[in-house]
């Protein structure tokens, strides 16, 4: 039982780390922009805003599904 709780915690941490890595990369692109290239309007850079929202949704769905599965497995053991 504690192994499953540890697994859920580890997967949650992994999901947050992936989300933060994507957020830091996008922030780095905004902060350290090459001066020789014209900066596009925010949110219109190759559909990046939609991709960021989709990535956040996918990570949240992954974590929700793992939590639901763990809860169902724990209820089945009792």
Backbone bond lengths (Angstrom), bond angles and torsions (degrees), N, CA, C in turn:
res aa  C-N    CA-C-N  psi(-1)  N-CA   C-N-CA  omega(-1)  CA-C   N-CA-C  phi
1 X - - - 1.440 - - 1.529 110.95 -
2 X 1.330 115.78 -43.04 1.469 117.95 179.04 1.521 110.91 -68.30
3 X 1.332 116.58 -27.79 1.471 119.18 177.68 1.519 110.84 -65.27
4 X 1.313 117.08 -38.07 1.464 120.75 179.44 1.519 111.33 -69.18
5 X 1.330 115.68 -38.71 1.463 119.22 177.10 1.521 109.69 -64.54
6 X 1.320 116.72 -43.11 1.467 120.52 177.18 1.523 111.01 -62.14
7 X 1.329 117.13 -38.25 1.458 120.99 178.76 1.529 110.54 -63.55
8 X 1.321 116.97 -43.69 1.461 120.94 179.41 1.526 110.34 -64.08
9 X 1.318 116.20 -43.25 1.468 119.69 178.86 1.522 110.36 -62.87
10 X 1.326 117.15 -44.65 1.463 120.76 -179.85 1.525 111.96 -64.05
11 X 1.329 117.35 -40.99 1.457 120.35 178.07 1.526 111.34 -66.94
12 X 1.323 116.53 -36.55 1.461 119.75 176.74 1.525 110.88 -64.40
13 X 1.314 115.99 -43.12 1.466 119.93 178.19 1.521 110.40 -63.97
14 X 1.325 117.08 -41.57 1.466 120.91 178.16 1.520 110.92 -61.30
15 X 1.330 116.88 -44.40 1.461 120.45 178.05 1.514 112.30 -61.20
16 X 1.325 116.41 -42.07 1.461 119.62 178.13 1.527 111.85 -66.20
17 X 1.326 116.81 -38.43 1.464 119.81 178.12 1.527 111.46 -64.63
18 X 1.322 116.85 -40.08 1.464 120.38 177.70 1.523 110.06 -64.48
19 X 1.328 116.32 -44.66 1.458 120.41 178.84 1.530 110.90 -61.20
20 X 1.335 117.04 -43.62 1.465 120.44 179.48 1.519 111.75 -66.46
21 X 1.330 117.59 -36.80 1.462 119.99 178.70 1.529 110.67 -63.21
22 X 1.323 116.77 -41.50 1.460 120.69 178.15 1.530 110.19 -66.19
23 X 1.337 116.62 -41.18 1.467 120.56 -179.89 1.528 111.29 -65.62
24 X 1.325 117.41 -41.48 1.466 120.56 179.35 1.515 110.59 -66.16
25 X 1.327 116.99 -39.36 1.468 120.17 179.43 1.530 110.43 -63.65
26 X 1.317 117.15 -42.75 1.472 119.22 179.28 1.524 110.59 -67.73
27 X 1.323 117.18 -37.11 1.458 120.33 177.29 1.526 110.72 -65.58
28 X 1.315 116.30 -39.31 1.464 120.63 179.02 1.530 110.70 -63.25
29 X 1.320 116.95 -38.22 1.467 120.17 177.59 1.526 110.70 -64.19
30 X 1.319 117.39 -36.22 1.461 120.90 -179.43 1.523 111.70 -74.41
31 X 1.318 117.43 -39.37 1.463 121.06 -174.33 1.527 111.63 -78.28
32 X 1.325 116.44 -44.68 1.462 120.83 -176.06 1.521 110.81 -103.79
33 X 1.300 115.99 60.72 1.466 121.37 -178.55 1.522 109.63 -80.90
34 X 1.312 117.20 138.38 1.460 122.25 179.37 1.531 109.22 -67.11
35 X 1.319 116.98 128.18 1.462 120.93 -175.82 1.530 112.78 -70.41
36 X 1.329 117.72 -19.03 1.461 119.60 -179.12 1.528 112.14 -81.04
37 X 1.313 117.73 -9.24 1.466 122.25 -177.89 1.524 108.58 -112.78
38 X 1.319 116.21 134.86 1.461 120.44 177.78 1.530 109.28 -69.15
39 X 1.305 115.97 132.75 1.461 120.98 -178.54 1.528 109.51 -79.93
40 X 1.343 117.56 126.34 1.471 119.72 -179.71 1.523 111.32 -74.62
41 X 1.308 115.97 166.81 1.460 121.07 175.94 1.523 109.24 -63.72
42 X 1.305 116.58 146.81 1.468 121.36 -177.12 1.528 109.54 -63.86
43 X 1.330 116.03 136.14 1.450 121.73 176.78 1.520 114.19 86.94
44 X 1.317 118.50 -6.58 1.457 120.35 -179.04 1.530 111.90 -110.61
45 X 1.300 117.21 8.44 1.459 121.55 -177.03 1.529 110.11 -81.03
46 X 1.321 116.87 91.44 1.460 124.17 178.71 1.524 112.85 53.53
47 X 1.309 117.06 35.77 1.463 120.12 178.51 1.509 113.07 67.61
48 X 1.320 118.00 26.49 1.461 121.24 -175.13 1.523 112.08 -63.45
49 X 1.327 117.31 -36.49 1.469 119.80 -178.40 1.525 110.43 -62.48
50 X 1.332 117.77 -41.70 1.459 120.51 179.18 1.523 110.58 -66.11
51 X 1.321 117.01 -39.68 1.467 120.60 178.97 1.515 112.01 -64.55
52 X 1.318 117.11 -36.91 1.459 121.33 179.39 1.526 110.22 -66.82
53 X 1.328 116.25 -42.76 1.465 120.13 178.94 1.526 110.20 -65.45
54 X 1.316 116.08 -41.49 1.466 120.01 179.21 1.524 111.11 -64.56
55 X 1.331 117.85 -41.39 1.461 121.97 178.40 1.519 110.57 -62.17
56 X 1.322 117.29 -44.03 1.471 121.40 178.66 1.523 110.08 -61.31
57 X 1.336 116.87 -44.05 1.464 121.22 179.41 1.531 110.57 -62.17
58 X 1.337 117.20 -43.61 1.464 120.95 -179.16 1.523 111.76 -64.00
59 X 1.327 117.76 -41.10 1.463 120.61 178.67 1.524 110.19 -65.69
60 X 1.335 117.07 -42.45 1.460 120.15 178.65 1.530 111.07 -63.23
61 X 1.307 117.35 -41.83 1.468 120.55 178.91 1.528 110.95 -64.42
62 X 1.326 116.97 -41.10 1.462 120.96 177.97 1.522 110.29 -59.85
63 X 1.318 117.18 -48.82 1.461 120.24 -178.91 1.524 111.50 -65.85
64 X 1.321 117.83 -39.94 1.468 120.58 177.53 1.522 111.20 -62.17
65 X 1.329 117.71 -42.42 1.459 120.79 179.98 1.520 111.78 -65.81
66 X 1.329 117.36 -39.25 1.465 120.60 178.09 1.520 110.29 -65.05
67 X 1.330 116.75 -42.67 1.464 119.78 178.54 1.528 111.54 -63.97
68 X 1.322 117.58 -43.26 1.464 120.74 178.59 1.522 111.19 -61.94
69 X 1.322 116.82 -43.04 1.463 120.62 -179.66 1.522 111.08 -64.33
70 X 1.324 116.58 -41.21 1.462 120.34 179.45 1.522 111.02 -66.12
71 X 1.321 116.85 -41.63 1.466 120.36 178.22 1.526 110.12 -63.26
72 X 1.330 117.73 -43.86 1.464 120.82 179.18 1.519 111.36 -63.08
73 X 1.344 117.17 -39.45 1.464 120.23 178.42 1.515 111.48 -66.58
74 X 1.318 118.42 -38.38 1.451 121.65 179.10 1.529 110.83 -68.00
75 X 1.332 116.96 -38.37 1.461 120.26 178.72 1.525 110.48 -68.13
76 X 1.328 116.41 -33.47 1.450 120.59 178.51 1.518 112.45 -69.71
77 X 1.327 118.27 -29.01 1.460 122.01 -179.96 1.521 111.85 -76.56
78 X 1.314 117.31 -26.49 1.469 120.19 -176.01 1.476 112.75 -81.07
